[in-house]
Amino acid sequence: MKQAVLYQTGSSNSFKIQKMQPPELKKDHILVKVDHAGVAFADVMMRHGKYPGAPKLPFAPGYDICGIVQKVGDSVTGISVGDKVIALTRFGGYSQLAVVHYKRAVKVSQNINSAEAAALVLNYISAYQMLSKYKNLKTGNKILIHSAAGGVGTAAAQIGSFWGLKVYGTCSTKKKSIVEQCGGIPIDYTKNDFVPVLRDLEPDGFDIILDPIGGRHWLRSKSLLNRTGILIGYGFFSMFNKDKVVSGLTESVKLILSLIFKSGLPGGKKFKLYSINPNNHKEIQDSLKNILEMYLNRKIKPVIYKIYNLEDVSKAHFDLANSISYGKIILNCNNCQ
């Protein structure tokens, strides 16, 4: 099999397409022939050596996949050889073959579009959980999504719009139409400061804000919450300037601790730091099943920027890290020669 392997941290050209031995199959894992794999900002962080818990080099990133089961471990139930699945791999998805715990996989129809199915996993789980775990949202509630034309942003805008929420999303000028297509009201951060613009539009404040930027951007977002609102931080984009690391995690950690502390004070505006928990198998399964239901009922549809062949993973990473892309980037792992 072939894999897109990182042997060193650094630029998007750090990948090498290598012939590798098929991964070892544990008793509670399945071996999947990968049709399509998703590319995520978490993978960019891995490439720069900034993603907590990433394996030691060399390794293949790749958080989410869609493919056909080739083998099953002795303890696997409910999934058989030949089944088509979507799965949260976390690592190892940039590959023709991948192993994943069977409880992080869900069976799908053989007829489902594999590229769209792969795009439903990481981004939509993240968006779904952030919008459902921390606050009981109701029709008409107001939400603000930063980086709303990105993978998680488009997912959250679609889900929020389907749930009857009033969705605002910050984006650049050229990506305003993407936000509108997903049911959101675009706020062009390149032309205006989003804080005064949104204060004028929604003087009573927001019920929930999703912010992947990090740093002091979270403080500006927090100022737009209403009395019972909640800010959810789920990324550290501010650590990067395009595809270069410009700051470490130390300052972000200090700010997170401060926000969490103030959140617990009487009258303090609420803050949660979100990250997907790959070991909460029930939560992953439940989220994926609800997402699939929305997708099959045509309430959501992944926004796919482009599908690259596995050999073109460096170009895919360049486009994502330099904010050229929108929505989700997908790798076709079948066409690797």
C-alpha angles and dihedrals in degrees: 000000000000128000137183099238131190112218095170139014121251138065129022087262090069092096124100124192104227138178107240138177115259110267120261114264117229121205094257096042136085129217112228129195098221117228097174135001130196126237115217138180087247086066090054089053089050090052090055093046092246102113114104114235097015116150122258116269131303101052142124118246121212125133103192138028146173120209151116123291112243101175138006130208122243093258097048118118131180095021124083139185109281096030118130112229144177114216145181102232097167089196132024101035096123091082146091089239127029136177123217137167106267092231089062090059133077127196118242135184117282087233096057117116102259096208093051091043092055089049091057095066120068100016097043094043089053094047094044094049095046091051095045109032105058107034137026098238121199135195110287096024112140122238133183120206120192119209084021095172092057129092099274092032096058090044092051093046092052094047093044092049091049090051091054097252123147102245127201122180133188116222143141122277095259092052099050092101090056091057091047091050088055093053099262135126106239120227111196106219092185092066104033141023103259094215100066092035092056094041088059093046096044109020092170091061136232131301094212135007125194112203125178094170100084129188119067090340086080090060091054091048091048090058089065096058122110121233094278098030128121133217115212117198115197109160148029105228089146089069087071136059103199102307098341128093109237102170142018132236097257097089092041091053091051091050092047091053091049093049092048091049094049090045089063095052120099107273092006117146110250124251131182129182108216129201127158114257108220091188095058093087096173092053091049093048093047092047093049093048092052091046091050091051091054091047095048089048089052094242092125133026124184116245105228117195097190143332113231128190114249090252088061095058091119091059090047091053092046092054093047097044093046095049092245093125132063131201114002131341115213132198120215104217095181097070097057108126 
